[in-house]
Amino acid sequence: MTTSAVPPAVPPTETPERAEPALDAPERAMLEGWLEYHRETLAQKCSGLSDEELKRAAVPSSELTLLGLQRHLSEVERWWFVSVFAGGSDEGVYGTEEDPDGDFHFGPQDTYAEALATWQSEVAAARAAAAGHGLDELSVGTARSGRHFSLRWIYTHMIEEYARHNGHADLLREAIDGSTGA
């Protein structure tokens, strides 16, 4: 199990560091390393932008924003690790019964500092929910089929979830300020 701490809140003008995953780690460390890599990638994609830029739907055919992605991944962290795996509350972070996609809907009062702190808190809760459990251990919650998820499946899914949304973040960031890479 990795013992890395929650990444510190990064002022908007600083770029967070991103560690490359190990090339020869055991399976658990490899999965955790790749998940951390993608978490750090999201933080990099959002760093250095103003709240207004992070709220900008930069691709004309989409309402997707970097702030929305940050908030969405807070929801995803809580859902898979705390709600499904550990059997905790299924209450959303931003979504409600009236607005299940509340992670993507925000107002002028919503800030990146709040979204970043919430995301960091949800990442810490996810790490705590997985700590001490083996990859073959099954979730408390079930799929629609009634089958349980292994912790290995949840790690793999989370890597996929971040990788897909980091691709969105790449496109959004380039459309906002021309930044590419990383």
C-alpha positions in Angstrom: 0.0 0.0 0.0 1.3 3.5 -0.8 1.6 5.9 2.0 1.6 9.1 0.0 -0.1 12.0 1.6 -3.0 13.9 0.0 -1.4 16.4 -2.4 -1.2 19.8 -0.8 -3.5 22.5 -2.1 -1.7 24.2 -4.9 -2.0 27.9 -5.4 -3.4 28.6 -8.9 0.0 29.9 -10.1 2.0 26.8 -9.2 2.2 23.5 -11.1 1.9 20.4 -8.9 4.6 17.8 -9.2 3.7 14.5 -10.8 5.6 11.3 -10.0 6.0 8.7 -12.7 4.6 5.3 -11.7 7.2 2.6 -10.9 8.2 0.3 -13.8 8.6 -2.8 -11.7 6.4 -2.5 -8.6 4.2 -5.3 -7.2 0.6 -5.2 -8.4 -0.9 -3.1 -5.5 1.8 -0.5 -5.7 1.5 -0.4 -9.5 -2.3 0.2 -9.4 -1.9 2.8 -6.7 1.0 4.4 -8.5 -1.0 4.8 -11.7 -4.1 6.1 -9.9 -1.9 8.7 -8.1 -0.3 9.6 -11.5 -3.7 10.4 -13.0 -4.8 12.2 -9.9 -1.8 14.4 -10.1 -2.4 14.9 -13.9 -5.8 16.3 -13.2 -4.3 18.7 -10.6 -1.7 19.8 -13.2 -4.4 20.4 -15.9 -6.3 22.7 -13.5 -3.3 24.6 -12.0 -2.5 28.2 -13.0 -6.0 29.1 -14.2 -8.5 31.5 -12.7 -11.8 30.4 -11.4 -13.4 32.0 -14.5 -11.1 30.0 -16.8 -11.8 26.8 -14.9 -15.5 27.4 -15.3 -15.3 28.0 -19.0 -16.9 25.5 -21.4 -14.0 25.9 -23.8 -15.3 23.4 -26.5 -18.4 24.9 -28.2 -20.2 21.6 -28.6 -19.9 20.7 -24.8 -20.7 22.2 -21.4 -17.8 20.3 -19.9 -15.4 22.4 -17.8 -12.2 21.8 -15.8 -14.0 22.8 -12.6 -16.8 20.4 -13.4 -14.2 17.6 -14.0 -12.5 18.3 -10.7 -15.9 18.2 -8.9 -17.0 15.1 -10.8 -13.9 13.2 -9.8 -14.6 14.1 -6.1 -18.0 12.3 -6.6 -16.3 9.3 -8.3 -13.7 8.9 -5.5 -16.5 8.9 -2.9 -18.8 6.6 -4.9 -16.4 3.8 -5.7 -14.2 3.7 -2.6 -16.4 4.9 0.2 -19.9 4.0 -1.0 -19.5 0.9 -3.1 -16.3 -0.7 -1.6 -16.7 0.2 2.0 -20.5 0.4 2.2 -20.6 4.0 3.4 -23.3 6.6 2.6 -24.2 7.0 -1.1 -24.9 10.7 -0.5 -23.3 12.7 -3.3 -20.7 15.4 -2.8 -22.3 17.8 -5.3 -25.1 15.9 -6.9 -28.5 15.8 -5.3 -31.8 14.0 -6.1 -33.0 17.2 -7.8 -29.7 17.6 -9.7 -27.8 14.4 -10.0 -25.2 16.1 -12.2 -24.6 18.9 -9.7 -20.9 18.3 -10.0 -21.1 19.9 -13.4 -23.5 22.7 -12.4 -22.1 25.5 -10.3 -22.6 29.2 -9.7 -20.5 32.3 -9.3 -19.9 31.5 -5.6 -18.2 28.1 -6.4 -14.4 28.3 -6.5 -11.5 26.0 -7.5 -10.1 26.4 -4.0 -13.2 24.8 -2.6 -13.3 22.1 -5.3 -9.7 21.3 -4.8 -10.0 21.0 -1.0 -13.1 18.8 -1.4 -11.3 16.6 -4.0 -8.3 16.2 -1.7 -10.6 15.3 1.2 -12.4 12.7 -1.0 -9.0 11.2 -2.2 -8.0 10.9 1.5 -11.2 9.1 2.3 -10.8 6.8 -0.7 -7.3 5.9 0.4 -8.5 5.2 4.0 -11.4 3.1 2.7 -8.9 0.9 0.7 -6.2 0.8 3.3 -5.6 -2.6 4.8 -7.8 -4.5 2.2 -6.5 -7.0 -0.3 -7.1 -6.6 -4.0 -9.2 -9.7 -4.1 -11.5 -8.4 -1.3 -15.0 -7.8 -2.5 -17.1 -4.6 -2.1 -20.0 -4.2 0.3 -22.0 -2.7 -2.5 -23.0 -4.5 -5.6 -23.5 -4.1 -9.3 -27.1 -4.1 -10.7 -26.5 -7.8 -11.2 -26.0 -8.3 -7.5 -22.3 -9.2 -7.9 -19.7 -7.6 -5.8 -16.6 -5.7 -7.1 -13.1 -6.6 -6.2 -10.9 -3.8 -4.9 -8.6 -4.6 -7.9 -11.6 -3.9 -10.3 -12.2 -0.6 -8.5 -8.6 0.5 -8.8 -8.6 -0.4 -12.5 -11.8 1.4 -13.1 -10.6 4.5 -11.3 -7.5 4.6 -13.4 -9.7 4.3 -16.5 -12.0 7.0 -15.2 -9.2 9.5 -14.5 -7.4 8.7 -17.8 -10.6 9.3 -19.8 -11.3 12.6 -18.0 -7.7 13.7 -18.2 -8.1 13.4 -22.0 -11.0 15.8 -21.7 -8.9 18.0 -19.5 -6.1 18.1 -22.1 -8.5 19.4 -24.7 -10.2 21.9 -22.4 -6.9 23.3 -21.2 -5.5 23.6 -24.7 -8.7 25.5 -25.8 -8.4 27.8 -22.7 -4.8 28.9 -22.9 -2.9 26.8 -25.5 -1.1 24.6 -22.9 -0.4 21.1 -24.1 1.4 18.1 -22.8 1.9 16.5 -19.4 
